[in-house]
Every structure is written in structure tokens, then in C-alpha cells.
Amino acid sequence: MESSSQMWGSPDAAMERVNAQIVEAQERAARATQVRQEMDALRATAKSPKGEVEAEADTSGRLVGLNLSSDALELDERALARLIVITAQLAAARAGEQALEIAATAFGEESAITTRFRDEIAERNAASGSADSDLRYL
């Protein structure tokens, strides 16, 4: 049977490994804090094809800004409402894409965190139907 010093190496080597793990954990925590700050500040904008509606959304998909041109007031109420909804969905989808890029850069394209973001964003976009629109981003 091996002694514990043979199995784990010298105490100095063990302390080196532990210290390296601590540094790695601190770096991951700092990276996670930075990513969180970037995502909290992130906003994305979408504009309707003729510019009647401009919507701004954050990474959670929440509408945080809406501008209507004077041409928007010429539209039928239902058409304007639909245009607002679609444009807001597109802004939210773009914010999600940008958040995904931030996560992939920080944690890696195939990391568990990035995969989770990708799945959540795909789920949100599917639920909102934003993939069905022919509007384009700014």
C-alpha cells in the first residue's frame, strides 16, 4: 500500500497545486464578474424596414426603449402594434446574440455556461416567434 506522501506527492507540490487552483478560481470569478457587468450594460436596437419603429432591448429581452417616427402615426393601429411587437422581438433577439458572443468569448464556445445561454436564448426566441419576421437589424 502506498503512503499518502507517495500518492499525493510532496507537501510542497500539493501546496503548489492548491495555490494554482485558488488563482484559477479567482480568475474565473473575476471573468464572471466582468461578463455580468458587460451583459447588464448591453443593449441592442432594431429598426422597422421603413424606420417607423425603433426598439431597444436588454439581454433579458425586456424592452427598454421605443421610438416612433411621424410615419408610424400614419399606420393603422393594428399594423403599428404588430410592427412594434416584431421590432421589439428583433431587438431582444439581437441582445441575446450579443450576450451569447460575450459568454463564448469569456468561457469558450462549448462551455456549460455558453451552452446554457444558447439554449435559453433559443427558447426565448422560439416562444416570441421572432424568427418569423422579415425585419432587419440596424
N, CA, C and O atoms as a DFTB+ gen file, in Angstrom:
552 C
 N C O
     1  1       0.842      -1.179       0.000
     2  2       0.000       0.000       0.000
     3  2       0.888       1.245       0.000
     4  3       1.877       1.314       0.730
     5  1       0.522       2.228      -0.831
     6  2       1.305       3.449      -0.918
     7  2       1.030       4.349       0.275
     8  3      -0.086       4.408       0.791
     9  1       2.068       5.042       0.695
    10  2       1.856       6.033       1.747
    11  2       1.201       7.260       1.117
    12  3       1.246       7.434      -0.100
    13  1       0.598       8.103       1.940
    14  2      -0.101       9.272       1.394
    15  2       0.871      10.228       0.718
    16  3       0.491      10.913      -0.231
    17  1       2.128      10.291       1.186
    18  2       3.083      11.197       0.544
    19  2       3.459      10.687      -0.845
    20  3       3.743      11.486      -1.738
    21  1       3.464       9.364      -1.040
    22  2       3.757       8.829      -2.364
    23  2       2.558       9.047      -3.299
    24  3       2.725       9.339      -4.484
    25  1       1.371       8.903      -2.753
    26  2       0.165       9.029      -3.556
    27  2      -0.077      10.486      -3.986
    28  3      -0.468      10.724      -5.129
    29  1       0.141      11.440      -3.114
    30  2      -0.167      12.837      -3.389
    31  2       1.071      13.666      -3.715
    32  3       0.927      14.831      -4.088
    33  1       2.241      13.137      -3.597
    34  2       3.463      13.887      -3.835
    35  2       3.891      14.600      -2.569
    36  3       3.327      14.397      -1.493
    37  1       4.885      15.426      -2.720
    38  2       5.416      16.135      -1.553
    39  2       4.429      17.194      -1.090
    40  3       3.598      17.656      -1.872
    41  1       4.517      17.580       0.172
    42  2       3.646      18.644       0.674
    43  2       3.819      19.939      -0.113
    44  3       2.846      20.657      -0.344
    45  1       5.043      20.240      -0.523
    46  2       5.282      21.464      -1.298
    47  2       4.563      21.396      -2.648
    48  3       3.965      22.380      -3.083
    49  1       4.618      20.248      -3.305
    50  2       3.946      20.080      -4.599
    51  2       2.431      20.181      -4.426
    52  3       1.737      20.768      -5.256
    53  1       1.930      19.598      -3.333
    54  2       0.495      19.671      -3.061
    55  2       0.060      21.120      -2.830
    56  3      -0.988      21.537      -3.323
    57  1       0.851      21.878      -2.092
    58  2       0.535      23.285      -1.834
    59  2       0.588      24.093      -3.126
    60  3      -0.223      24.997      -3.325
    61  1       1.522      23.780      -3.992
    62  2       1.611      24.453      -5.284
    63  2       0.355      24.224      -6.109
    64  3      -0.177      25.150      -6.721
    65  1      -0.117      22.971      -6.121
    66  2      -1.342      22.647      -6.857
    67  2      -2.537      23.391      -6.274
    68  3      -3.356      23.936      -7.015
    69  1      -2.634      23.414      -4.962
    70  2      -3.742      24.106      -4.311
    71  2      -3.689      25.602      -4.625
    72  3      -4.713      26.206      -4.943
    73  1      -2.503      26.199      -4.537
    74  2      -2.368      27.628      -4.843
    75  2      -2.726      27.919      -6.296
    76  3      -3.361      28.934      -6.580
    77  1      -2.334      27.057      -7.210
    78  2      -2.683      27.233      -8.625
    79  2      -4.196      27.150      -8.817
    80  3      -4.766      27.904      -9.605
    81  1      -4.844      26.236      -8.099
    82  2      -6.300      26.110      -8.193
    83  2      -6.993      27.356      -7.629
    84  3      -8.017      27.794      -8.153
    85  1      -6.435      27.912      -6.575
    86  2      -7.006      29.134      -5.993
    87  2      -6.903      30.287      -6.987
    88  3      -7.868      31.026      -7.185
    89  1      -5.742      30.442      -7.609
    90  2      -5.547      31.503      -8.599
    91  2      -6.510      31.314      -9.768
    92  3      -7.118      32.277     -10.237
    93  1      -6.647      30.086     -10.236
    94  2      -7.563      29.797     -11.340
    95  2      -9.005      30.149     -10.966
    96  3      -9.730      30.733     -11.772
    97  1      -9.418      29.799      -9.759
    98  2     -10.780      30.107      -9.299
    99  2     -10.987      31.614      -9.197
   100  3     -12.058      32.117      -9.535
   101  1      -9.970      32.336      -8.734
   102  2     -10.076      33.792      -8.639
   103  2     -10.198      34.417     -10.029
   104  3     -10.964      35.361     -10.223
   105  1      -9.447      33.892     -10.989
   106  2      -9.523      34.403     -12.360
   107  2     -10.898      34.140     -12.965
   108  3     -11.457      35.004     -13.642
   109  1     -11.447      32.941     -12.723
   110  2     -12.795      32.630     -13.225
   111  2     -13.829      33.559     -12.603
   112  3     -14.735      34.032     -13.290
   113  1     -13.698      33.823     -11.301
   114  2     -14.646      34.710     -10.621
   115  2     -14.552      36.126     -11.172
   116  3     -15.578      36.776     -11.375
   117  1     -13.348      36.609     -11.416
   118  2     -13.177      37.950     -11.985
   119  2     -13.763      38.006     -13.391
   120  3     -14.411      38.988     -13.753
   121  1     -13.544      36.963     -14.183
   122  2     -14.083      36.906     -15.545
   123  2     -15.607      36.891     -15.500
   124  3     -16.258      37.566     -16.297
   125  1     -16.175      36.131     -14.578
   126  2     -17.632      36.055     -14.447
   127  2     -18.215      37.415     -14.046
   128  3     -19.274      37.802     -14.540
   129  1     -17.541      38.132     -13.166
   130  2     -17.990      39.460     -12.760
   131  2     -17.956      40.422     -13.942
   132  3     -18.884      41.206     -14.138
   133  1     -16.888      40.357     -14.723
   134  2     -16.768      41.222     -15.897
   135  2     -17.858      40.908     -16.918
   136  3     -18.456      41.820     -17.490
   137  1     -18.115      39.637     -17.145
   138  2     -19.157      39.233     -18.091
   139  2     -20.516      39.735     -17.616
   140  3     -21.310      40.229     -18.416
   141  1     -20.777      39.615     -16.355
   142  2     -22.050      40.069     -15.790
   143  2     -22.227      41.574     -16.000
   144  3     -23.312      42.032     -16.356
   145  1     -21.159      42.334     -15.778
   146  2     -21.223      43.785     -15.974
   147  2     -21.471      44.130     -17.446
   148  3     -22.266      45.017     -17.758
   149  1     -20.787      43.425     -18.339
   150  2     -20.985      43.665     -19.778
   151  2     -22.425      43.349     -20.185
   152  3     -23.038      44.090     -20.954
   153  1     -22.951      42.254     -19.668
   154  2     -24.317      41.866     -20.028
   155  2     -25.348      42.817     -19.440
   156  3     -26.360      43.111     -20.076
   157  1     -25.094      43.298     -18.226
   158  2     -26.021      44.265     -17.621
   159  2     -26.076      45.565     -18.422
   160  3     -27.123      46.209     -18.499
   161  1     -24.950      45.946     -19.014
   162  2     -24.878      47.191     -19.777
   163  2     -25.319      47.018     -21.232
   164  3     -25.579      48.007     -21.918
   165  1     -25.405      45.803     -21.699
   166  2     -25.682      45.534     -23.104
   167  2     -27.100      45.943     -23.495
   168  3     -28.066      45.649     -22.790
   169  1     -27.200      46.619     -24.617
   170  2     -28.477      46.987     -25.219
   171  2     -28.354      46.738     -26.713
   172  3     -27.287      46.939     -27.293
   173  1     -29.432      46.305     -27.335
   174  2     -29.448      46.099     -28.779
   175  2     -30.667      46.798     -29.352
   176  3     -31.702      46.917     -28.695
   177  1     -30.527      47.258     -30.583
   178  2     -31.579      48.021     -31.232
   179  2     -31.980      47.355     -32.538
   180  3     -31.148      46.773     -33.234
   181  1     -33.253      47.446     -32.860
   182  2     -33.768      47.002     -34.157
   183  2     -34.667      48.104     -34.694
   184  3     -35.307      48.838     -33.941
   185  1     -34.695      48.198     -36.020
   186  2     -35.498      49.229     -36.666
   187  2     -36.374      48.579     -37.725
   188  3     -35.931      47.680     -38.439
   189  1     -37.608      49.031     -37.824
   190  2     -38.502      48.509     -38.855
   191  2     -37.955      48.892     -40.236
   192  3     -37.182      49.844     -40.345
   193  1     -38.343      48.168     -41.284
   194  2     -37.780      48.408     -42.617
   195  2     -37.914      49.845     -43.117
   196  3     -37.016      50.361     -43.784
   197  1     -39.010      50.473     -42.802
   198  2     -39.206      51.852     -43.273
   199  2     -38.870      52.880     -42.199
   200  3     -39.040      54.080     -42.412
   201  1     -38.396      52.416     -41.051
   202  2     -37.962      53.320     -39.998
   203  2     -39.050      53.900     -39.128
   204  3     -38.806      54.849     -38.382
   205  1     -40.254      53.348     -39.207
   206  2     -41.346      53.886     -38.386
   207  2     -41.147      53.584     -36.902
   208  3     -41.537      54.371     -36.040
   209  1     -40.529      52.421     -36.615
   210  2     -40.367      51.959     -35.241
   211  2     -38.903      51.606     -34.992
   212  3     -38.262      50.941     -35.805
   213  1     -38.395      52.061     -33.862
   214  2     -37.065      51.671     -33.409
   215  2     -37.217      51.198     -31.959
   216  3     -37.737      51.920     -31.109
   217  1     -36.756      49.977     -31.697
   218  2     -36.901      49.392     -30.359
   219  2     -35.532      49.048     -29.806
   220  3     -34.622      48.681     -30.550
   221  1     -35.395      49.170     -28.495
   222  2     -34.155      48.826     -27.797
   223  2     -34.491      47.826     -26.695
   224  3     -35.451      48.014     -25.947
   225  1     -33.689      46.756     -26.599
   226  2     -33.931      45.710     -25.597
   227  2     -32.633      45.392     -24.857
   228  3     -31.536      45.615     -25.367
   229  1     -32.787      44.866     -23.644
   230  2     -31.619      44.413     -22.889
   231  2     -31.459      42.899     -23.055
   232  3     -32.221      42.270     -23.789
   233  1     -30.477      42.320     -22.381
   234  2     -30.184      40.898     -22.570
   235  2     -31.279      39.976     -22.063
   236  3     -31.352      38.819     -22.475
   237  1     -32.125      40.467     -21.183
   238  2     -33.225      39.631     -20.707
   239  2     -34.384      39.628     -21.692
   240  3     -35.354      38.891     -21.513
   241  1     -34.285      40.457     -22.739
   242  2     -35.356      40.554     -23.718
   243  2     -36.359      41.639     -23.393
   244  3     -37.355      41.805     -24.097
   245  1     -36.098      42.376     -22.331
   246  2     -37.014      43.436     -21.892
   247  2     -36.872      44.661     -22.789
   248  3     -35.757      45.088     -23.090
   249  1     -37.980      45.216     -23.208
   250  2     -37.989      46.435     -23.996
   251  2     -37.589      47.593     -23.086
   252  3     -38.240      47.837     -22.071
   253  1     -36.523      48.306     -23.445
   254  2     -36.040      49.419     -22.618
   255  2     -36.115      50.762     -23.336
   256  3     -35.863      51.806     -22.735
   257  1     -36.461      50.735     -24.617
   258  2     -36.602      51.976     -25.362
   259  2     -37.466      51.768     -26.586
   260  3     -37.447      50.700     -27.198
   261  1     -38.220      52.787     -26.940
   262  2     -39.081      52.709     -28.109
   263  2     -39.219      54.103     -28.693
   264  3     -39.577      55.053     -27.998
   265  1     -38.927      54.208     -29.985
   266  2     -39.095      55.469     -30.705
   267  2     -40.006      55.227     -31.896
   268  3     -39.863      54.244     -32.624
   269  1     -40.945      56.146     -32.078
   270  2     -41.856      56.084     -33.216
   271  2     -41.639      57.331     -34.059
   272  3     -41.579      58.443     -33.537
   273  1     -41.525      57.137     -35.353
   274  2     -41.393      58.291     -36.249
   275  2     -42.788      58.847     -36.527
   276  3     -43.793      58.229     -36.175
   277  1     -42.839      59.993     -37.148
   278  2     -44.144      60.567     -37.500
   279  2     -44.875      59.660     -38.489
   280  3     -46.105      59.638     -38.511
   281  1     -44.126      58.909     -39.310
   282  2     -44.749      57.962     -40.239
   283  2     -45.490      56.846     -39.506
   284  3     -46.457      56.293     -40.030
   285  1     -45.043      56.517     -38.307
   286  2     -45.703      55.459     -37.537
   287  2     -47.149      55.836     -37.228
   288  3     -48.023      54.972     -37.165
   289  1     -47.391      57.109     -37.039
   290  2     -48.734      57.571     -36.694
   291  2     -49.689      57.513     -37.884
   292  3     -50.900      57.665     -37.722
   293  1     -49.146      57.295     -39.063
   294  2     -49.964      57.164     -40.270
   295  2     -50.489      55.729     -40.422
   296  3     -51.410      55.480     -41.200
   297  1     -49.902      54.800     -39.681
   298  2     -50.281      53.390     -39.802
   299  2     -51.570      53.088     -39.059
   300  3     -51.914      53.752     -38.081
   301  1     -52.262      52.096     -39.532
   302  2     -53.421      51.544     -38.834
   303  2     -52.949      51.065     -37.453
   304  3     -51.818      50.600     -37.310
   305  1     -53.812      51.180     -36.446
   306  2     -53.416      50.815     -35.074
   307  2     -52.889      49.387     -34.980
   308  3     -51.880      49.132     -34.323
   309  1     -53.575      48.461     -35.636
   310  2     -53.143      47.053     -35.574
   311  2     -51.798      46.856     -36.259
   312  3     -50.944      46.118     -35.766
   313  1     -51.616      47.508     -37.383
   314  2     -50.337      47.390     -38.105
   315  2     -49.205      47.973     -37.264
   316  3     -48.118      47.399     -37.196
   317  1     -49.461      49.108     -36.627
   318  2     -48.443      49.721     -35.772
   319  2     -48.132      48.832     -34.575
   320  3     -46.967      48.636     -34.228
   321  1     -49.161      48.302     -33.952
   322  2     -48.943      47.416     -32.802
   323  2     -48.099      46.209     -33.200
   324  3     -47.162      45.844     -32.490
   325  1     -48.427      45.595     -34.322
   326  2     -47.677      44.431     -34.809
   327  2     -46.232      44.810     -35.124
   328  3     -45.308      44.058     -34.812
   329  1     -46.037      45.966     -35.737
   330  2     -44.702      46.434     -36.078
   331  2     -43.877      46.680     -34.810
   332  3     -42.686      46.368     -34.770
   333  1     -44.503      47.231     -33.794
   334  2     -43.811      47.452     -32.511
   335  2     -43.404      46.119     -31.902
   336  3     -42.262      45.959     -31.474
   337  1     -44.317      45.166     -31.858
   338  2     -44.019      43.857     -31.264
   339  2     -42.880      43.166     -32.006
   340  3     -41.940      42.675     -31.380
   341  1     -42.956      43.126     -33.318
   342  2     -41.930      42.444     -34.113
   343  2     -40.572      43.126     -33.942
   344  3     -39.551      42.457     -33.784
   345  1     -40.567      44.442     -33.973
   346  2     -39.310      45.175     -33.844
   347  2     -38.706      44.966     -32.456
   348  3     -37.492      44.816     -32.321
   349  1     -39.545      44.958     -31.435
   350  2     -39.060      44.692     -30.077
   351  2     -38.507      43.276     -29.965
   352  3     -37.487      43.066     -29.309
   353  1     -39.153      42.314     -30.588
   354  2     -38.654      40.940     -30.580
   355  2     -37.284      40.847     -31.254
   356  3     -36.395      40.140     -30.779
   357  1     -37.130      41.551     -32.339
   358  2     -35.843      41.536     -33.034
   359  2     -34.744      42.181     -32.210
   360  3     -33.611      41.701     -32.205
   361  1     -35.060      43.252     -31.520
   362  2     -34.074      43.883     -30.643
   363  2     -33.677      42.916     -29.528
   364  3     -32.500      42.806     -29.185
   365  1     -34.660      42.220     -28.968
   366  2     -34.384      41.239     -27.917
   367  2     -33.532      40.089     -28.451
   368  3     -32.618      39.626     -27.769
   369  1     -33.826      39.628     -29.663
   370  2     -33.043      38.548     -30.265
   371  2     -31.602      38.994     -30.479
   372  3     -30.669      38.231     -30.228
   373  1     -31.423      40.213     -30.937
   374  2     -30.063      40.735     -31.157
   375  2     -29.313      40.855     -29.839
   376  3     -28.129      40.526     -29.772
   377  1     -29.980      41.319     -28.795
   378  2     -29.342      41.411     -27.477
   379  2     -28.918      40.017     -27.013
   380  3     -27.837      39.846     -26.450
   381  1     -29.770      39.030     -27.251
   382  2     -29.415      37.661     -26.897
   383  2     -28.201      37.162     -27.655
   384  3     -27.340      36.493     -27.084
   385  1     -28.127      37.485     -28.944
   386  2     -26.967      37.092     -29.749
   387  2     -25.691      37.733     -29.224
   388  3     -24.645      37.088     -29.154
   389  1     -25.785      39.000     -28.857
   390  2     -24.611      39.691     -28.325
   391  2     -24.190      39.111     -26.976
   392  3     -22.999      38.980     -26.696
   393  1     -25.159      38.767     -26.150
   394  2     -24.852      38.142     -24.858
   395  2     -24.172      36.796     -25.064
   396  3     -23.239      36.445     -24.342
   397  1     -24.637      36.057     -26.039
   398  2     -24.037      34.763     -26.358
   399  2     -22.596      34.938     -26.814
   400  3     -21.731      34.147     -26.436
   401  1     -22.326      35.953     -27.614
   402  2     -20.953      36.235     -28.056
   403  2     -20.056      36.560     -26.864
   404  3     -18.915      36.103     -26.801
   405  1     -20.565      37.340     -25.931
   406  2     -19.792      37.695     -24.731
   407  2     -19.464      36.432     -23.938
   408  3     -18.323      36.236     -23.520
   409  1     -20.464      35.579     -23.735
   410  2     -20.244      34.333     -22.978
   411  2     -19.256      33.423     -23.688
   412  3     -18.375      32.851     -23.046
   413  1     -19.387      33.278     -24.991
   414  2     -18.490      32.402     -25.750
   415  2     -17.053      32.905     -25.694
   416  3     -16.118      32.111     -25.583
   417  1     -16.877      34.209     -25.770
   418  2     -15.533      34.787     -25.690
   419  2     -14.934      34.571     -24.304
   420  3     -13.753      34.248     -24.176
   421  1     -15.737      34.748     -23.288
   422  2     -15.236      34.651     -21.913
   423  2     -15.032      33.216     -21.445
   424  3     -14.055      32.922     -20.755
   425  1     -15.943      32.321     -21.812
   426  2     -15.929      30.977     -21.238
   427  2     -15.670      29.864     -22.241
   428  3     -15.459      28.715     -21.855
   429  1     -15.686      30.200     -23.527
   430  2     -15.486      29.184     -24.552
   431  2     -16.806      28.825     -25.212
   432  3     -17.859      28.807     -24.576
   433  1     -16.719      28.542     -26.497
   434  2     -17.912      28.250     -27.309
   435  2     -18.697      27.051     -26.780
   436  3     -19.926      27.045     -26.842
   437  1     -18.014      26.051     -26.269
   438  2     -18.677      24.810     -25.835
   439  2     -18.791      24.678     -24.315
   440  3     -19.120      23.604     -23.812
   441  1     -18.525      25.753     -23.588
   442  2     -18.616      25.670     -22.127
   443  2     -20.075      25.478     -21.697
   444  3     -21.004      25.779     -22.445
   445  1     -20.245      24.983     -20.504
   446  2     -21.592      24.762     -19.964
   447  2     -22.360      26.081     -19.854
   448  3     -23.566      26.120     -20.097
   449  1     -21.673      27.147     -19.493
   450  2     -22.325      28.450     -19.347
   451  2     -22.815      28.945     -20.705
   452  3     -23.950      29.405     -20.829
   453  1     -21.964      28.852     -21.716
   454  2     -22.338      29.300     -23.062
   455  2     -23.480      28.452     -23.608
   456  3     -24.413      28.975     -24.218
   457  1     -23.405      27.161     -23.392
   458  2     -24.471      26.262     -23.849
   459  2     -25.794      26.628     -23.185
   460  3     -26.840      26.631     -23.833
   461  1     -25.745      26.931     -21.909
   462  2     -26.965      27.325     -21.179
   463  2     -27.546      28.610     -21.757
   464  3     -28.753      28.697     -21.985
   465  1     -26.693      29.612     -21.995
   466  2     -27.158      30.856     -22.620
   467  2     -27.771      30.573     -23.974
   468  3     -28.848      31.079     -24.290
   469  1     -27.097      29.774     -24.774
   470  2     -27.581      29.460     -26.125
   471  2     -28.975      28.833     -26.057
   472  3     -29.871      29.208     -26.814
   473  1     -29.147      27.881     -25.149
   474  2     -30.440      27.209     -25.012
   475  2     -31.534      28.174     -24.541
   476  3     -32.650      28.153     -25.059
   477  1     -31.208      29.016     -23.561
   478  2     -32.193      29.981     -23.047
   479  2     -32.603      30.985     -24.118
   480  3     -33.781      31.317     -24.245
   481  1     -31.645      31.461     -24.875
   482  2     -31.934      32.446     -25.920
   483  2     -32.757      31.812     -27.033
   484  3     -33.706      32.419     -27.529
   485  1     -32.394      30.593     -27.425
   486  2     -33.157      29.900     -28.470
   487  2     -34.591      29.667     -28.012
   488  3     -35.533      29.823     -28.789
   489  1     -34.750      29.294     -26.750
   490  2     -36.088      29.069     -26.184
   491  2     -36.904      30.359     -26.190
   492  3     -38.074      30.361     -26.573
   493  1     -36.277      31.460     -25.761
   494  2     -36.973      32.750     -25.715
   495  2     -37.365      33.202     -27.120
   496  3     -38.482      33.670     -27.337
   497  1     -36.439      33.060     -28.075
   498  2     -36.740      33.477     -29.445
   499  2     -37.842      32.621     -30.056
   500  3     -38.696      33.135     -30.779
   501  1     -37.831      31.333     -29.776
   502  2     -38.877      30.447     -30.300
   503  2     -40.232      30.807     -29.701
   504  3     -41.248      30.795     -30.396
   505  1     -40.244      31.125     -28.415
   506  2     -41.501      31.471     -27.749
   507  2     -42.076      32.778     -28.280
   508  3     -43.294      32.944     -28.349
   509  1     -41.193      33.710     -28.657
   510  2     -41.679      35.007     -29.134
   511  2     -41.985      34.997     -30.622
   512  3     -42.659      35.896     -31.126
   513  1     -41.494      33.990     -31.325
   514  2     -41.727      33.915     -32.755
   515  2     -40.890      34.900     -33.532
   516  3     -41.221      35.210     -34.676
   517  1     -39.802      35.411     -32.946
   518  2     -39.017      36.442     -33.613
   519  2     -38.315      35.936     -34.868
   520  3     -37.891      36.748     -35.691
   521  1     -38.180      34.655     -35.039
   522  2     -37.527      34.124     -36.227
   523  2     -38.414      34.246     -37.466
   524  3     -37.931      34.095     -38.588
   525  1     -39.719      34.519     -37.271
   526  2     -40.659      34.579     -38.401
   527  2     -40.673      35.926     -39.120
   528  3     -41.371      36.074     -40.123
   529  1     -39.930      36.897     -38.640
   530  2     -40.024      38.243     -39.184
   531  2     -39.066      38.463     -40.349
   532  3     -38.037      37.799     -40.470
   533  1     -39.440      39.423     -41.209
   534  2     -38.546      39.792     -42.299
   535  2     -37.852      41.127     -42.017
   536  3     -37.205      41.683     -42.905
   537  1     -37.979      41.645     -40.798
   538  2     -37.295      42.866     -40.430
   539  2     -35.806      42.596     -40.278
   540  3     -35.391      41.455     -40.077
   541  1     -35.014      43.641     -40.373
   542  2     -33.580      43.511     -40.260
   543  2     -33.074      44.409     -39.137
   544  3     -33.714      45.393     -38.768
   545  1     -31.929      44.053     -38.612
   546  2     -31.300      44.859     -37.565
   547  2     -30.724      46.130     -38.144
   548  3     -30.462      46.234     -39.342
   549  1     -30.534      47.096     -37.259
   550  2     -29.872      48.342     -37.674
   551  2     -28.495      48.050     -38.185
   552  3     -27.777      48.967     -38.582
